[in-house]
């Protein structure tokens, strides 16, 4: 499978949000059976997130590291061989975009500006330079998908429990039928002891296209230091464009 150093983050994040919405929060879904665990996540955890897409001969994979501590968030990824991270601190009304290799950071106003817009402004390249792909926040993807057609019918069933990384998970299969007749099948494995955190989500579409989102290397001891700009980082107006 081809590993992308400059992944199409909007598309891959859209895939991730789409499958989460299909399994947990789509407004147009049928009423879930009482036995189904709602998708959620622990108040404090970190995990490696692997997003994969296969469509015909096209195969793409993107990996990032995500962390949560209450409403604090951090996402870390590789961009053209450079290590980048976003820290979101609603309690401070601030967000920070970091270049972990060059020890630089940009601060943006989280309270007044959606995270996706802040990250885009922070990564804007100087005139004449190639722009680096911005980090993509779920809010932007959700807006992009808000006009997507809703399925005309959704059926769900609970499958036998599975164990993933020593976590007992409820397995759920959902079949969504759309007005044009195509069917999408989503299978989600939600950890029973981790507030329903989906450790594996798979989406299959008629014709062979499929997407997966996996959470690996799960940890529940997340240091608060991850959500602060490290000492010694220099504040700048814009990060330099990532280049190989």
C-alpha positions as CSV (number, residue, x, y, z in Angstrom):
1,X,0.0,0.0,0.0
2,X,1.4,3.4,-0.9
3,X,2.2,5.6,2.0
4,X,1.6,9.3,1.4
5,X,3.9,11.9,2.9
6,X,1.6,14.7,1.7
7,X,-1.8,13.1,2.1
8,X,-5.0,14.6,0.8
9,X,-6.1,15.4,4.4
10,X,-9.5,16.8,3.4
11,X,-10.5,13.6,1.6
12,X,-9.1,11.2,4.2
13,X,-10.6,13.2,7.0
14,X,-13.9,13.3,5.2
15,X,-13.7,9.5,5.0
16,X,-13.1,9.3,8.7
17,X,-15.9,11.7,9.6
18,X,-18.2,9.9,7.1
19,X,-17.8,6.5,8.7
20,X,-18.1,8.0,12.2
21,X,-21.3,9.7,11.2
22,X,-22.7,6.6,9.7
23,X,-22.0,4.6,12.8
24,X,-22.9,7.2,15.5
25,X,-24.4,10.5,14.6
26,X,-26.1,10.7,11.2
27,X,-29.3,12.7,11.7
28,X,-31.3,10.7,9.2
29,X,-30.6,7.3,10.6
30,X,-33.3,4.9,11.9
31,X,-33.6,4.5,15.7
32,X,-30.9,2.3,17.0
33,X,-31.7,-0.8,18.9
34,X,-31.2,-0.4,22.7
35,X,-28.4,-3.0,22.7
36,X,-26.1,-0.9,20.5
37,X,-23.3,1.0,22.3
38,X,-23.1,4.7,21.2
39,X,-19.8,5.7,19.7
40,X,-17.8,7.9,22.1
41,X,-14.3,8.3,23.5
42,X,-12.6,8.4,26.9
43,X,-12.1,11.8,28.6
44,X,-8.3,11.2,28.5
45,X,-6.5,9.0,25.9
46,X,-4.1,9.0,23.0
47,X,-3.9,6.7,20.0
48,X,-2.3,6.3,16.6
49,X,-4.9,6.8,13.9
50,X,-4.4,5.0,10.6
51,X,-6.8,6.1,7.7
52,X,-6.7,3.9,4.6
53,X,-8.6,4.2,1.3
54,X,-8.7,1.7,-1.6
55,X,-10.6,2.5,-4.8
56,X,-9.7,0.4,-7.8
57,X,-5.9,0.8,-8.3
58,X,-5.7,3.8,-6.0
59,X,-4.4,3.0,-2.5
60,X,-3.7,5.6,0.1
61,X,-2.7,5.5,3.8
62,X,-2.2,8.4,6.2
63,X,-1.1,8.1,9.9
64,X,-1.4,10.6,12.7
65,X,-1.3,10.6,16.5
66,X,-4.2,12.1,18.3
67,X,-4.6,12.9,22.0
68,X,-7.4,14.2,24.2
69,X,-7.5,15.5,27.8
70,X,-10.9,16.8,28.5
71,X,-11.6,19.5,25.9
72,X,-7.8,19.8,25.1
73,X,-6.9,18.3,21.8
74,X,-3.6,17.5,19.9
75,X,-3.0,16.0,16.5
76,X,0.5,15.2,15.2
77,X,1.4,14.1,11.6
78,X,4.1,14.0,9.0
79,X,3.9,16.5,6.1
80,X,6.5,16.1,3.3
81,X,8.8,14.5,5.8
82,X,8.4,17.2,8.4
83,X,6.8,16.7,11.8
84,X,3.8,19.0,12.5
85,X,1.3,19.2,15.3
86,X,-1.9,21.2,16.2
87,X,-2.8,21.9,19.8
88,X,-6.3,23.2,20.5
89,X,-7.0,24.8,23.9
90,X,-10.6,26.1,24.1
91,X,-10.0,27.0,27.8
92,X,-7.4,29.6,26.7
93,X,-9.2,30.5,23.5
94,X,-6.0,29.6,21.6
95,X,-4.7,27.2,19.1
96,X,-1.1,26.4,18.2
97,X,0.4,25.0,15.0
98,X,3.9,23.6,15.6
99,X,6.8,22.7,13.4
100,X,8.4,20.1,15.6
101,X,11.6,19.8,13.6
102,X,12.4,23.6,13.4
103,X,11.0,24.3,16.9
104,X,8.6,27.0,15.6
105,X,5.0,27.7,16.3
106,X,2.1,29.9,15.2
107,X,-0.6,31.0,17.6
108,X,-4.2,31.6,16.4
109,X,-7.4,32.7,18.1
110,X,-9.4,29.6,18.7
111,X,-12.4,31.5,20.2
112,X,-12.9,33.8,17.2
113,X,-11.7,31.5,14.4
114,X,-12.7,27.9,13.5
115,X,-9.7,25.6,13.9
116,X,-9.5,24.8,10.2
117,X,-9.4,28.5,9.3
118,X,-6.8,29.2,11.9
119,X,-4.6,26.3,10.7
120,X,-5.0,27.5,7.1
121,X,-4.0,31.0,8.0
122,X,-1.0,29.7,10.0
123,X,0.3,27.6,7.2
124,X,-0.1,30.2,4.4
125,X,3.2,30.3,2.6
126,X,5.0,33.5,1.7
127,X,4.5,35.0,-1.8
128,X,6.1,32.8,-4.4
129,X,6.4,29.7,-2.2
130,X,4.4,26.5,-2.5
131,X,1.7,26.3,0.2
132,X,1.8,23.4,2.6
133,X,-1.4,21.4,3.0
134,X,-3.1,22.7,6.2
135,X,-4.3,20.5,9.0
136,X,-8.0,19.7,8.5
137,X,-10.5,20.0,11.4
138,X,-13.6,18.0,11.7
139,X,-15.7,21.1,11.6
140,X,-14.7,21.9,8.0
141,X,-15.3,18.4,6.8
142,X,-18.7,18.3,8.5
143,X,-19.6,21.4,6.6
144,X,-18.4,19.8,3.4
145,X,-20.6,16.7,4.0
146,X,-23.6,18.5,5.3
147,X,-25.3,18.5,1.9
148,X,-24.4,14.9,1.1
149,X,-27.5,12.8,0.3
150,X,-29.0,10.9,3.3
151,X,-29.7,7.2,2.9
152,X,-33.3,6.2,2.3
153,X,-33.0,3.2,4.6
154,X,-30.6,2.1,7.3
155,X,-30.6,-1.3,9.0
156,X,-28.3,-2.3,11.8
157,X,-27.4,-5.5,13.5
158,X,-25.1,-6.5,16.4
159,X,-22.5,-9.0,15.5
160,X,-20.4,-11.2,17.9
161,X,-18.0,-9.3,20.1
162,X,-14.4,-9.0,18.9
163,X,-11.2,-8.4,20.8
164,X,-8.9,-5.7,19.5
165,X,-5.6,-4.8,21.3
166,X,-6.9,-6.7,24.4
167,X,-10.1,-4.6,24.4
168,X,-13.5,-6.3,24.1
169,X,-15.4,-4.5,21.4
170,X,-19.1,-4.6,20.3
171,X,-19.2,-5.2,16.6
172,X,-22.0,-3.4,14.7
173,X,-22.9,-3.7,11.0
174,X,-24.9,-1.0,9.4
175,X,-26.3,-1.2,5.8
176,X,-27.3,2.2,4.3
177,X,-29.3,2.2,1.1
178,X,-29.4,5.5,-1.0
179,X,-31.9,6.8,-3.5
180,X,-29.8,5.9,-6.5
181,X,-29.7,2.3,-5.3
182,X,-26.2,2.0,-4.1
183,X,-25.5,0.4,-0.7
184,X,-22.8,1.2,1.8
185,X,-21.9,-1.3,4.6
186,X,-20.2,0.0,7.7
187,X,-18.7,-2.2,10.4
188,X,-17.6,-0.6,13.6
189,X,-15.9,-2.2,16.7
190,X,-16.6,-0.1,19.8
191,X,-14.6,-0.7,22.9
192,X,-16.9,-1.6,25.8
193,X,-14.6,-0.3,28.5
194,X,-13.5,2.9,26.7
195,X,-16.8,4.8,26.4
196,X,-17.6,3.2,23.0
197,X,-14.4,4.3,21.3
198,X,-14.3,2.9,17.8
199,X,-11.1,1.0,17.5
200,X,-11.8,-0.1,13.9
201,X,-14.3,1.2,11.4
202,X,-14.6,-0.2,7.9
203,X,-16.8,1.1,5.1
204,X,-17.5,-0.8,1.9
205,X,-19.3,0.5,-1.1
206,X,-20.6,-1.5,-4.1
207,X,-17.9,-1.6,-6.7
208,X,-15.1,-2.4,-4.3
209,X,-14.2,0.9,-2.8
210,X,-13.5,0.7,0.9
211,X,-12.2,2.9,3.7
212,X,-10.9,2.0,7.1
213,X,-10.1,4.0,10.3
214,X,-8.0,2.2,12.9
215,X,-6.9,3.3,16.4
216,X,-3.8,1.6,17.6
217,X,-1.3,1.9,20.5
218,X,-4.0,3.2,22.8
219,X,-2.8,4.9,26.0
220,X,-4.9,6.3,28.9
221,X,-2.0,8.1,30.7
222,X,-1.7,11.4,28.7
223,X,0.6,14.1,30.1
224,X,-0.8,17.6,30.2
225,X,2.6,18.7,28.8
226,X,1.4,17.5,25.4
227,X,-1.1,20.3,25.2
228,X,1.4,23.2,25.7
229,X,4.0,24.7,23.4
230,X,7.3,23.2,24.6
231,X,9.9,25.5,26.1
232,X,12.4,26.8,23.5
233,X,10.0,27.0,20.6
234,X,10.0,30.3,18.8
235,X,6.8,32.1,17.9
236,X,6.5,33.2,14.2
237,X,3.8,34.7,12.0
238,X,3.8,31.8,9.5
239,X,5.4,28.4,9.4
240,X,7.7,27.7,6.4
241,X,6.3,25.4,3.8
242,X,7.2,21.8,4.3
243,X,9.4,20.4,1.6
244,X,11.1,17.0,1.2
